[in-house]
Amino acid sequence: MINNKHKDPLHGITLEMILVYLVEKIGWENLARRIRINCFAKDPSIKSSLTFLRRTSWARKKVEDLYITEIGSVSKKGTTQ
């Protein structure tokens, strides 16, 4: 039987889900420090950030990469406890 588990950590995850996760985990202030984007630093909101990220591929890539890093660190912490 073929294993249908996807190796892509972003499979089935929307940009909104990624952004909400990051904001809940590290907050807007830390997000703005780690990814220098004005929509994270000045009057941030999910809606305005999504609008910008959907139009700006380099920024979306940085957010996706940060998400992958963060879920990887959570997985590693979970296996060592």
N, CA, C and O atoms as CSV, one atom per row, in Angstrom:
chain,resi,resn,atom,element,x,y,z
A,1,MET,N,N,0.847,-1.184,0.000
A,1,MET,CA,C,0.000,0.000,0.000
A,1,MET,C,C,0.893,1.249,0.000
A,1,MET,O,O,1.926,1.277,0.669
A,2,ILE,N,N,0.500,2.249,-0.733
A,2,ILE,CA,C,1.270,3.481,-0.861
A,2,ILE,C,C,0.966,4.392,0.329
A,2,ILE,O,O,-0.188,4.576,0.719
A,3,ASN,N,N,2.023,4.949,0.887
A,3,ASN,CA,C,1.878,5.897,1.989
A,3,ASN,C,C,1.514,7.259,1.410
A,3,ASN,O,O,2.287,7.838,0.647
A,4,ASN,N,N,0.335,7.775,1.771
A,4,ASN,CA,C,-0.135,9.050,1.237
A,4,ASN,C,C,0.273,10.236,2.085
A,4,ASN,O,O,-0.142,11.361,1.807
A,5,LYS,N,N,1.068,10.015,3.101
A,5,LYS,CA,C,1.511,11.118,3.954
A,5,LYS,C,C,2.430,12.034,3.152
A,5,LYS,O,O,3.409,11.594,2.550
A,6,HIS,N,N,2.091,13.301,3.163
A,6,HIS,CA,C,2.870,14.289,2.415
A,6,HIS,C,C,4.091,14.706,3.210
A,6,HIS,O,O,4.025,14.870,4.428
A,7,LYS,N,N,5.197,14.875,2.519
A,7,LYS,CA,C,6.422,15.314,3.175
A,7,LYS,C,C,6.506,16.835,3.253
A,7,LYS,O,O,7.317,17.376,4.005
A,8,ASP,N,N,5.682,17.514,2.489
A,8,ASP,CA,C,5.660,18.971,2.507
A,8,ASP,C,C,4.932,19.452,3.761
A,8,ASP,O,O,3.735,19.202,3.899
A,9,PRO,N,N,5.621,20.138,4.682
A,9,PRO,CA,C,4.972,20.587,5.924
A,9,PRO,C,C,3.895,21.649,5.690
A,9,PRO,O,O,3.105,21.936,6.590
A,10,LEU,N,N,3.860,22.231,4.494
A,10,LEU,CA,C,2.852,23.247,4.201
A,10,LEU,C,C,1.617,22.667,3.517
A,10,LEU,O,O,0.655,23.388,3.255
A,11,HIS,N,N,1.641,21.375,3.230
A,11,HIS,CA,C,0.505,20.744,2.544
A,11,HIS,C,C,-0.757,20.862,3.400
A,11,HIS,O,O,-0.788,20.427,4.551
A,12,GLY,N,N,-1.782,21.453,2.820
A,12,GLY,CA,C,-3.064,21.586,3.507
A,12,GLY,C,C,-3.135,22.736,4.498
A,12,GLY,O,O,-4.140,22.891,5.191
A,13,ILE,N,N,-2.089,23.542,4.576
A,13,ILE,CA,C,-2.047,24.668,5.507
A,13,ILE,C,C,-2.200,25.961,4.717
A,13,ILE,O,O,-1.456,26.210,3.768
A,14,THR,N,N,-3.162,26.777,5.111
A,14,THR,CA,C,-3.368,28.051,4.415
A,14,THR,C,C,-2.427,29.114,4.975
A,14,THR,O,O,-1.890,28.974,6.074
A,15,LEU,N,N,-2.242,30.159,4.210
A,15,LEU,CA,C,-1.423,31.285,4.669
A,15,LEU,C,C,-2.025,31.895,5.928
A,15,LEU,O,O,-1.293,32.308,6.828
A,16,GLU,N,N,-3.329,31.955,5.999
A,16,GLU,CA,C,-3.984,32.494,7.195
A,16,GLU,C,C,-3.687,31.618,8.413
A,16,GLU,O,O,-3.424,32.146,9.494
A,17,MET,N,N,-3.721,30.317,8.265
A,17,MET,CA,C,-3.412,29.406,9.370
A,17,MET,C,C,-1.975,29.609,9.842
A,17,MET,O,O,-1.701,29.605,11.043
A,18,ILE,N,N,-1.063,29.785,8.893
A,18,ILE,CA,C,0.343,30.012,9.225
A,18,ILE,C,C,0.499,31.294,10.024
A,18,ILE,O,O,1.161,31.313,11.062
A,19,LEU,N,N,-0.110,32.358,9.542
A,19,LEU,CA,C,0.016,33.664,10.193
A,19,LEU,C,C,-0.602,33.652,11.589
A,19,LEU,O,O,-0.005,34.170,12.532
A,20,VAL,N,N,-1.778,33.073,11.730
A,20,VAL,CA,C,-2.427,32.994,13.042
A,20,VAL,C,C,-1.550,32.202,14.016
A,20,VAL,O,O,-1.388,32.596,15.171
A,21,TYR,N,N,-0.991,31.095,13.552
A,21,TYR,CA,C,-0.107,30.278,14.395
A,21,TYR,C,C,1.095,31.096,14.880
A,21,TYR,O,O,1.424,31.092,16.066
A,22,LEU,N,N,1.741,31.796,13.948
A,22,LEU,CA,C,2.930,32.567,14.306
A,22,LEU,C,C,2.600,33.703,15.278
A,22,LEU,O,O,3.351,33.959,16.219
A,23,VAL,N,N,1.485,34.373,15.046
A,23,VAL,CA,C,1.094,35.474,15.934
A,23,VAL,C,C,0.795,34.934,17.335
A,23,VAL,O,O,1.184,35.542,18.331
A,24,GLU,N,N,0.104,33.794,17.409
A,24,GLU,CA,C,-0.199,33.205,18.715
A,24,GLU,C,C,1.067,32.711,19.411
A,24,GLU,O,O,1.184,32.816,20.632
A,25,LYS,N,N,2.010,32.176,18.645
A,25,LYS,CA,C,3.215,31.587,19.230
A,25,LYS,C,C,4.260,32.634,19.614
A,25,LYS,O,O,4.810,32.585,20.714
A,26,ILE,N,N,4.539,33.584,18.710
A,26,ILE,CA,C,5.624,34.531,18.977
A,26,ILE,C,C,5.172,35.989,19.072
A,26,ILE,O,O,5.939,36.835,19.533
A,27,GLY,N,N,3.959,36.299,18.651
A,27,GLY,CA,C,3.425,37.653,18.755
A,27,GLY,C,C,3.867,38.561,17.607
A,27,GLY,O,O,4.838,38.280,16.905
A,28,TRP,N,N,3.127,39.652,17.439
A,28,TRP,CA,C,3.407,40.591,16.348
A,28,TRP,C,C,4.788,41.226,16.491
A,28,TRP,O,O,5.521,41.362,15.511
A,29,GLU,N,N,5.138,41.613,17.716
A,29,GLU,CA,C,6.410,42.317,17.932
A,29,GLU,C,C,7.599,41.434,17.527
A,29,GLU,O,O,8.498,41.891,16.820
A,30,ASN,N,N,7.604,40.198,17.964
A,30,ASN,CA,C,8.696,39.289,17.601
A,30,ASN,C,C,8.653,38.929,16.118
A,30,ASN,O,O,9.691,38.751,15.481
A,31,LEU,N,N,7.454,38.824,15.584
A,31,LEU,CA,C,7.323,38.556,14.150
A,31,LEU,C,C,7.936,39.697,13.343
A,31,LEU,O,O,8.627,39.462,12.352
A,32,ALA,N,N,7.681,40.927,13.768
A,32,ALA,CA,C,8.234,42.101,13.078
A,32,ALA,C,C,9.754,42.166,13.206
A,32,ALA,O,O,10.438,42.640,12.299
A,33,ARG,N,N,10.278,41.690,14.334
A,33,ARG,CA,C,11.737,41.662,14.503
A,33,ARG,C,C,12.381,40.614,13.605
A,33,ARG,O,O,13.447,40.843,13.034
A,34,ARG,N,N,11.738,39.482,13.487
A,34,ARG,CA,C,12.328,38.374,12.732
A,34,ARG,C,C,12.158,38.537,11.226
A,34,ARG,O,O,13.007,38.109,10.445
A,35,ILE,N,N,11.045,39.165,10.826
A,35,ILE,CA,C,10.800,39.447,9.403
A,35,ILE,C,C,10.457,40.924,9.306
A,35,ILE,O,O,9.394,41.357,9.751
A,36,ARG,N,N,11.362,41.687,8.723
A,36,ARG,CA,C,11.221,43.142,8.685
A,36,ARG,C,C,10.208,43.567,7.623
A,36,ARG,O,O,10.565,43.887,6.489
A,37,ILE,N,N,8.943,43.561,8.021
A,37,ILE,CA,C,7.853,43.955,7.125
A,37,ILE,C,C,6.980,44.936,7.900
A,37,ILE,O,O,6.594,44.665,9.037
A,38,ASN,N,N,6.672,46.067,7.291
A,38,ASN,CA,C,5.895,47.105,7.970
A,38,ASN,C,C,4.526,46.626,8.440
A,38,ASN,O,O,4.051,47.059,9.490
A,39,CYS,N,N,3.889,45.746,7.685
A,39,CYS,CA,C,2.545,45.318,8.088
A,39,CYS,C,C,2.565,44.508,9.381
A,39,CYS,O,O,1.516,44.314,9.996
A,40,PHE,N,N,3.729,44.034,9.804
A,40,PHE,CA,C,3.862,43.348,11.088
A,40,PHE,C,C,4.205,44.338,12.202
A,40,PHE,O,O,3.928,44.072,13.372
A,41,ALA,N,N,4.798,45.465,11.850
A,41,ALA,CA,C,5.303,46.408,12.847
A,41,ALA,C,C,4.339,47.559,13.146
A,41,ALA,O,O,4.255,48.015,14.286
A,42,LYS,N,N,3.628,48.021,12.148
A,42,LYS,CA,C,2.780,49.208,12.318
A,42,LYS,C,C,1.312,48.826,12.184
A,42,LYS,O,O,0.844,48.467,11.104
A,43,ASP,N,N,0.602,48.910,13.292
A,43,ASP,CA,C,-0.829,48.607,13.340
A,43,ASP,C,C,-1.145,47.263,12.664
A,43,ASP,O,O,-1.932,47.217,11.719
A,44,PRO,N,N,-0.537,46.178,13.141
A,44,PRO,CA,C,-0.685,44.888,12.467
A,44,PRO,C,C,-2.075,44.278,12.617
A,44,PRO,O,O,-2.745,44.446,13.636
A,45,SER,N,N,-2.478,43.577,11.586
A,45,SER,CA,C,-3.714,42.797,11.631
A,45,SER,C,C,-3.541,41.608,10.686
A,45,SER,O,O,-2.729,41.641,9.762
A,46,ILE,N,N,-4.308,40.582,10.937
A,46,ILE,CA,C,-4.257,39.402,10.078
A,46,ILE,C,C,-4.671,39.802,8.658
A,46,ILE,O,O,-4.012,39.434,7.685
A,47,LYS,N,N,-5.755,40.550,8.551
A,47,LYS,CA,C,-6.287,40.914,7.233
A,47,LYS,C,C,-5.277,41.698,6.390
A,47,LYS,O,O,-5.040,41.355,5.232
A,48,SER,N,N,-4.681,42.751,6.968
A,48,SER,CA,C,-3.746,43.572,6.186
A,48,SER,C,C,-2.478,42.774,5.857
A,48,SER,O,O,-1.910,42.916,4.774
A,49,SER,N,N,-2.048,41.945,6.793
A,49,SER,CA,C,-0.859,41.138,6.539
A,49,SER,C,C,-1.104,40.121,5.431
A,49,SER,O,O,-0.243,39.908,4.578
A,50,LEU,N,N,-2.275,39.495,5.444
A,50,LEU,CA,C,-2.597,38.531,4.392
A,50,LEU,C,C,-2.636,39.197,3.021
A,50,LEU,O,O,-2.164,38.634,2.033
A,51,THR,N,N,-3.200,40.392,2.970
A,51,THR,CA,C,-3.260,41.123,1.694
A,51,THR,C,C,-1.851,41.362,1.159
A,51,THR,O,O,-1.586,41.132,-0.021
A,52,PHE,N,N,-0.955,41.819,2.017
A,52,PHE,CA,C,0.416,42.072,1.602
A,52,PHE,C,C,1.129,40.778,1.209
A,52,PHE,O,O,1.768,40.714,0.159
A,53,LEU,N,N,1.022,39.760,2.043
A,53,LEU,CA,C,1.746,38.503,1.796
A,53,LEU,C,C,1.271,37.804,0.520
A,53,LEU,O,O,2.062,37.159,-0.168
A,54,ARG,N,N,0.003,37.929,0.212
A,54,ARG,CA,C,-0.520,37.301,-1.016
A,54,ARG,C,C,0.000,37.992,-2.274
A,54,ARG,O,O,0.063,37.382,-3.342
A,55,ARG,N,N,0.369,39.253,-2.146
A,55,ARG,CA,C,0.879,40.015,-3.295
A,55,ARG,C,C,2.398,40.017,-3.390
A,55,ARG,O,O,2.956,40.401,-4.418
A,56,THR,N,N,3.072,39.588,-2.317
A,56,THR,CA,C,4.520,39.733,-2.237
A,56,THR,C,C,5.155,38.378,-1.958
A,56,THR,O,O,5.211,37.934,-0.811
A,57,SER,N,N,5.631,37.729,-3.007
A,57,SER,CA,C,6.097,36.343,-2.885
A,57,SER,C,C,7.316,36.196,-1.973
A,57,SER,O,O,7.415,35.204,-1.252
A,58,TRP,N,N,8.248,37.158,-1.984
A,58,TRP,CA,C,9.432,37.031,-1.140
A,58,TRP,C,C,9.048,37.085,0.337
A,58,TRP,O,O,9.635,36.381,1.159
A,59,ALA,N,N,8.065,37.918,0.673
A,59,ALA,CA,C,7.625,38.036,2.067
A,59,ALA,C,C,6.872,36.772,2.496
A,59,ALA,O,O,7.050,36.283,3.612
A,60,ARG,N,N,6.044,36.257,1.611
A,60,ARG,CA,C,5.316,35.025,1.907
A,60,ARG,C,C,6.300,33.884,2.165
A,60,ARG,O,O,6.110,33.093,3.089
A,61,LYS,N,N,7.337,33.801,1.356
A,61,LYS,CA,C,8.348,32.755,1.515
A,61,LYS,C,C,9.015,32.853,2.883
A,61,LYS,O,O,9.240,31.835,3.537
A,62,LYS,N,N,9.331,34.063,3.316
A,62,LYS,CA,C,9.957,34.244,4.632
A,62,LYS,C,C,9.020,33.797,5.751
A,62,LYS,O,O,9.460,33.173,6.717
A,63,VAL,N,N,7.748,34.109,5.625
A,63,VAL,CA,C,6.763,33.701,6.632
A,63,VAL,C,C,6.622,32.174,6.640
A,63,VAL,O,O,6.576,31.558,7.705
A,64,GLU,N,N,6.554,31.571,5.458
A,64,GLU,CA,C,6.459,30.113,5.371
A,64,GLU,C,C,7.697,29.443,5.963
A,64,GLU,O,O,7.585,28.441,6.670
A,65,ASP,N,N,8.861,29.986,5.678
A,65,ASP,CA,C,10.106,29.429,6.220
A,65,ASP,C,C,10.143,29.537,7.744
A,65,ASP,O,O,10.569,28.604,8.424
A,66,LEU,N,N,9.705,30.659,8.271
A,66,LEU,CA,C,9.659,30.832,9.720
A,66,LEU,C,C,8.687,29.830,10.336
A,66,LEU,O,O,8.980,29.244,11.378
A,67,TYR,N,N,7.556,29.635,9.712
A,67,TYR,CA,C,6.569,28.660,10.192
A,67,TYR,C,C,7.180,27.257,10.244
A,67,TYR,O,O,7.027,26.548,11.239
A,68,ILE,N,N,7.859,26.866,9.189
A,68,ILE,CA,C,8.496,25.543,9.142
A,68,ILE,C,C,9.532,25.411,10.256
A,68,ILE,O,O,9.626,24.369,10.905
A,69,THR,N,N,10.304,26.470,10.472
A,69,THR,CA,C,11.288,26.463,11.557
A,69,THR,C,C,10.601,26.312,12.910
A,69,THR,O,O,11.051,25.533,13.751
A,70,GLU,N,N,9.529,27.043,13.120
A,70,GLU,CA,C,8.822,27.014,14.402
A,70,GLU,C,C,8.161,25.660,14.652
A,70,GLU,O,O,8.233,25.147,15.768
A,71,ILE,N,N,7.523,25.071,13.647
A,71,ILE,CA,C,6.890,23.766,13.886
A,71,ILE,C,C,7.947,22.689,14.061
A,71,ILE,O,O,7.717,21.699,14.755
A,72,GLY,N,N,9.108,22.876,13.433
A,72,GLY,CA,C,10.213,21.944,13.625
A,72,GLY,C,C,10.743,21.998,15.040
A,72,GLY,O,O,11.079,20.965,15.618
A,73,SER,N,N,10.822,23.204,15.609
A,73,SER,CA,C,11.320,23.329,16.983
A,73,SER,C,C,10.314,22.758,17.971
A,73,SER,O,O,10.707,22.216,19.004
A,74,VAL,N,N,9.033,22.867,17.673
A,74,VAL,CA,C,8.001,22.290,18.535
A,74,VAL,C,C,8.087,20.768,18.484
A,74,VAL,O,O,7.979,20.106,19.516
A,75,SER,N,N,8.281,20.212,17.294
A,75,SER,CA,C,8.396,18.758,17.140
A,75,SER,C,C,9.609,18.227,17.902
A,75,SER,O,O,9.515,17.201,18.576
A,76,LYS,N,N,10.731,18.907,17.802
A,76,LYS,CA,C,11.941,18.471,18.495
A,76,LYS,C,C,11.769,18.548,20.007
A,76,LYS,O,O,12.232,17.663,20.727
A,77,LYS,N,N,11.112,19.593,20.493
A,77,LYS,CA,C,10.875,19.714,21.932
A,77,LYS,C,C,9.965,18.597,22.411
A,77,LYS,O,O,10.153,18.053,23.499
A,78,GLY,N,N,8.975,18.260,21.588
A,78,GLY,CA,C,8.036,17.217,21.963
A,78,GLY,C,C,8.667,15.833,22.047
A,78,GLY,O,O,8.206,15.003,22.832
A,79,THR,N,N,9.704,15.560,21.265
A,79,THR,CA,C,10.323,14.250,21.269
A,79,THR,C,C,11.356,14.089,22.367
A,79,THR,O,O,11.716,12.964,22.712
A,80,THR,N,N,11.842,15.197,22.925
A,80,THR,CA,C,12.876,15.099,23.959
A,80,THR,C,C,12.305,15.088,25.357
A,80,THR,O,O,13.026,14.799,26.312
A,81,GLN,N,N,11.033,15.395,25.505
A,81,GLN,CA,C,10.441,15.445,26.848
A,81,GLN,C,C,9.921,14.102,27.266
A,81,GLN,O,O,9.391,13.961,28.367
